């Protein structure tokens, strides 16, 4: 079992991710969704749901759906026959979890890497709780770890351990070199691992997003559903007024003066441009996009997006920290 660095919000701990099992309620990845859910038909991003297994061919009975009629068998037997199907018992979910150095950034509550870890843990516990298989591809700037989908808490624990290992390796002074191409490599792995009728959930800040990335997502969409979970920090949307910020990529540092009007205008464009590219590139496919930010409870954000309406909101429950990128 992996040991964890003790710094809530900066690093994930295995214990915290295990505890999320008790918060994996109030939402679902199945096709039947509350009307407010971004996965419902009214939002144009309905999941295709589980597939159907052929069970038997039998004579037509009053009340049978005429659309299930087997016309070839009917012609041969000279009496009506229908095909009977049963819903598949499982719908595997594959999680792609980004733990690259670009994720090691947070302005208030969590690092993006911690928020991504919590989102993945929440999804994994929910999937297994619903009786489906869950697997994962966990990647950083150097390696990709693959956990094949299985229907067991043991598999969830393996996923969480891989996430915590990579999460705890992140450090500004570690000498990690950013590798934007790892997102595409992880997607290539997913194309080979996912069969048919998977739900592939990509949890990332989408650093390095390119035409190749969109091409890989479209390949996955041929036989599967895809959900995008962009992880972002609110600082990327709006800079604080009258402040000096030190931004680092782990090697170099840059002092930013937020009083600069040009900076106030252009800084948020980097994040919005990434969101726009995802939306524009995948709009016609109806891919659901669930942005999650670093300053609010992940379970609360997921429940809000997937239609749950609590009587009162829960707090994030984290100590505010300021990280460096």
C-alpha positions in Angstrom: 0.0 0.0 0.0 1.4 3.4 -1.0 2.3 5.9 1.6 1.0 9.5 1.1 2.5 12.9 1.7 0.6 14.7 4.5 -0.5 18.0 2.8 -4.2 18.2 2.3 -5.1 19.9 -1.0 -1.6 19.7 -2.3 -1.3 15.9 -2.3 -3.9 13.1 -2.3 -4.0 10.5 0.4 -5.2 6.9 -0.1 -7.4 7.3 3.0 -9.1 10.4 1.6 -9.9 8.7 -1.7 -11.2 5.6 0.1 -13.5 7.8 2.2 -15.1 9.2 -1.0 -16.9 5.8 -1.3 -19.5 7.1 1.2 -20.1 10.2 -1.0 -20.5 8.4 -4.3 -24.3 8.8 -4.3 -26.8 11.2 -5.8 -25.7 10.8 -9.4 -25.5 8.1 -12.1 -23.7 7.5 -15.4 -26.6 5.4 -16.7 -28.9 6.7 -19.6 -31.9 7.6 -17.4 -31.0 10.9 -16.0 -32.8 13.7 -14.1 -34.0 16.5 -16.4 -31.4 18.9 -15.1 -28.5 16.5 -15.8 -26.0 17.3 -18.6 -26.4 13.6 -19.6 -30.1 13.9 -20.2 -31.6 14.1 -23.7 -32.8 17.7 -23.2 -29.2 18.7 -23.1 -28.3 16.9 -26.3 -25.7 14.6 -24.7 -27.6 11.4 -23.8 -25.5 8.3 -23.2 -26.2 5.3 -25.4 -26.6 3.1 -22.4 -25.9 -0.6 -22.1 -26.1 -2.8 -25.1 -28.5 -5.7 -25.7 -27.8 -9.4 -25.8 -29.8 -11.7 -28.1 -31.6 -14.3 -25.9 -34.0 -16.3 -28.1 -36.3 -16.5 -31.1 -39.9 -17.3 -30.3 -43.4 -17.0 -31.7 -45.1 -13.6 -31.6 -47.4 -13.0 -28.7 -50.1 -10.2 -28.4 -48.4 -7.1 -27.0 -44.9 -7.8 -28.5 -43.2 -4.9 -30.1 -43.5 -5.3 -33.9 -40.1 -3.7 -34.3 -38.6 -6.9 -32.8 -40.2 -9.0 -35.6 -37.7 -11.4 -37.3 -39.0 -11.3 -40.9 -36.8 -14.0 -42.2 -37.8 -16.5 -39.5 -41.5 -15.4 -40.0 -41.2 -16.1 -43.8 -39.6 -19.6 -43.2 -42.1 -20.7 -40.5 -45.1 -19.0 -42.2 -46.1 -17.6 -38.7 -44.8 -14.5 -36.9 -41.6 -14.8 -34.9 -39.9 -12.1 -32.8 -36.3 -11.7 -31.4 -36.0 -11.4 -27.7 -33.2 -9.4 -26.1 -32.0 -8.8 -22.6 -30.0 -5.8 -21.4 -26.3 -6.5 -20.9 -25.5 -7.0 -17.3 -22.5 -4.7 -17.4 -21.3 -1.5 -18.9 -17.5 -1.0 -18.3 -16.2 2.4 -17.5 -12.6 3.4 -18.3 -11.1 6.4 -16.4 -8.2 8.3 -17.9 -6.6 10.2 -15.0 -4.1 13.0 -15.7 -1.3 13.5 -13.1 1.2 15.5 -15.2 3.1 18.4 -13.8 0.7 20.8 -15.5 -1.9 19.5 -13.0 0.3 20.5 -10.0 -1.3 23.9 -9.7 -3.8 25.4 -7.3 -4.6 29.0 -6.2 -6.8 28.3 -3.1 -8.2 24.9 -2.0 -6.9 22.0 -4.1 -4.2 21.4 -6.7 -5.7 20.4 -10.0 -4.0 17.0 -9.6 -5.9 16.4 -6.3 -9.2 17.5 -7.7 -8.6 15.0 -10.6 -7.8 12.2 -8.1 -11.0 12.9 -6.2 -13.1 13.0 -9.3 -11.6 9.6 -10.4 -12.2 8.0 -7.0 -15.8 9.2 -6.9 -16.5 7.8 -10.3 -14.8 4.5 -9.6 -16.7 3.9 -6.4 -20.0 4.8 -8.1 -19.4 2.5 -11.0 -18.6 -0.5 -8.8 -21.5 0.3 -6.5 -23.8 0.1 -9.5 -22.4 -3.4 -10.3 -20.3 -2.4 -13.4 -16.7 -2.9 -14.2 -14.2 -0.1 -13.8 -10.7 0.3 -15.1 -8.2 3.1 -15.5 -5.3 4.6 -17.4 -3.3 6.8 -15.0 -0.6 8.8 -16.6 2.0 11.5 -15.8 4.8 13.0 -17.9 6.9 9.8 -17.9 4.7 6.8 -17.7 1.2 5.3 -18.3 -0.2 2.8 -15.8 -3.1 0.6 -16.9 -5.6 -1.2 -14.7 -8.0 -3.5 -16.7 -11.7 -3.2 -16.0 -13.1 -5.5 -13.3 -16.1 -5.5 -11.1 -14.4 -5.4 -7.6 -13.4 -3.1 -4.8 -9.9 -4.6 -5.2 -9.7 -3.0 -8.6 -10.8 0.3 -7.3 -8.1 0.1 -4.7 -5.5 -0.6 -7.4 -6.7 2.4 -9.3 -6.5 4.6 -6.2 -3.0 3.4 -5.3 -1.7 4.1 -8.9 -3.2 7.6 -8.7 -1.7 8.3 -5.2 1.7 7.1 -6.4 1.8 9.4 -9.3 0.2 12.3 -7.4 2.7 12.1 -4.6 5.6 12.1 -7.1 4.7 15.7 -8.2 6.9 18.5 -7.0 8.0 21.8 -8.3 11.7 21.0 -7.5 11.6 17.4 -8.7 13.0 18.2 -12.2 9.9 16.8 -13.9 9.8 18.0 -17.6 6.4 18.7 -19.0 5.3 16.2 -21.7 2.2 17.5 -23.4 2.2 14.5 -25.7 1.3 12.1 -22.9 -2.4 12.9 -23.2 -2.4 11.6 -26.8 -0.4 8.5 -25.8 -2.9 7.8 -23.0 -5.8 8.1 -25.5 -4.1 5.7 -27.8 -3.9 3.2 -24.9 -7.6 3.8 -24.3 -8.5 3.0 -27.9 -6.9 -0.4 -27.6 -8.2 -1.2 -24.2 -11.9 0.0 -24.7 -14.0 -2.5 -26.6 -17.6 -1.7 -27.4 -20.1 0.2 -25.3 -17.6 1.5 -22.8 -18.0 4.8 -21.1 -14.6 6.5 -21.3 -14.2 9.3 -18.8 -11.2 11.6 -19.5 -10.2 13.6 -16.4 -7.5 16.1 -17.3 -6.6 19.8 -17.7 -6.2 19.0 -21.4 -2.8 20.6 -21.6 -1.4 19.8 -25.0 -4.8 19.6 -26.7 -4.3 19.2 -30.4 -6.0 18.0 -33.6 -4.5 14.6 -32.8 -6.2 14.6 -29.4 -9.6 15.3 -31.0 -9.0 12.6 -33.6 -8.3 10.1 -30.8 -11.5 11.1 -29.0 -13.5 10.7 -32.2 -12.0 7.2 -32.7 -13.2 6.3 -29.2 -16.7 7.6 -30.1 -17.1 5.1 -32.9 -18.1 2.3 -30.5 -18.2 4.0 -27.1 -19.5 7.0 -25.1 -17.0 9.6 -24.0 -17.3 12.1 -21.2 -14.8 14.9 -20.8 -14.0 16.2 -17.3 -11.8 19.3 -17.7 -10.1 20.2 -14.4 -9.4 23.9 -14.0 -8.5 26.5 -11.4 -10.7 29.6 -11.2 -7.6 31.8 -11.3 -7.3 30.9 -14.9 -10.7 32.4 -15.5 -10.2 35.7 -13.7 -7.0 37.2 -12.2 -7.2 38.9 -8.8 -7.1 42.7 -9.0 -4.0 44.7 -8.0 -1.8 41.7 -7.2 1.6 40.4 -8.1 1.7 36.7 -8.9 4.7 34.4 -9.2 4.0 31.6 -11.7 6.4 28.7 -12.2 6.6 25.7 -14.5 9.0 23.9 -12.1 12.1 25.3 -13.8 11.4 28.9 -14.6 9.6 31.6 -12.7 7.7 34.6 -14.0 6.3 37.6 -12.1 2.9 38.8 -13.3 1.4 42.1 -12.5 -2.4 41.7 -12.6 -2.8 45.5 -12.9 -1.7 45.2 -16.5 -4.9 45.5 -18.6 -3.5 43.4 -21.4 -2.8 40.6 -19.0 -6.3 40.8 -17.5 -7.7 40.4 -20.9 -5.5 37.7 -22.4 -4.8 35.5 -19.4 -8.3 34.0 -19.2 -8.2 33.4 -23.0 -5.8 30.4 -22.6 -8.4 28.4 -20.6 -11.4 29.6 -22.5 -9.6 28.8 -25.8 -9.1 25.2 -24.6 -12.8 24.8 -23.7 -13.9 26.4 -27.0 -11.7 24.0 -28.9 -13.1 21.0 -27.1 -16.7 22.2 -27.7 -16.2 23.1 -31.3 -14.3 19.9 -32.2 -16.8 17.6 -30.6 -20.1 19.5 -30.7 -21.8 17.4 -33.4 -21.0 14.2 -31.4 -22.9 15.4 -28.4 -20.0 14.7 -26.0 -20.9 15.7 -22.5 -18.4 18.1 -20.9 -18.3 18.4 -17.1 -15.8 21.1 -16.0 -14.7 20.7 -12.4 -12.8 23.4 -10.6 -10.4 23.2 -7.6 -12.2 25.4 -5.0 -15.4 23.5 -4.3 -16.3 20.0 -3.2 -16.0 17.5 -6.1 -19.0 15.4 -5.0 -21.1 18.5 -4.8 -20.0 19.7 -8.3 -20.8 16.3 -9.8 -24.2 16.0 -8.2 -25.1 19.5 -9.4 -24.1 18.7 -13.0 -25.8 15.4 -13.1 -29.1 16.7 -11.8 -29.0 16.2 -8.1 -30.6 19.1 -6.1 -29.6 19.0 -2.5 -31.6 20.9 0.2 -28.4 22.6 1.3 -24.9 22.7 -0.1 -22.0 21.0 1.6 -18.8 22.9 2.1 -15.5 21.9 0.4 -14.1 20.8 3.7 -10.5 21.6 2.8 -7.9 23.9 4.2 -7.0 26.7 1.7 -3.5 26.4 0.2 -1.6 28.2 -2.4 0.4 26.1 -4.8 2.8 26.9 -7.6 2.8 25.6 -11.1 
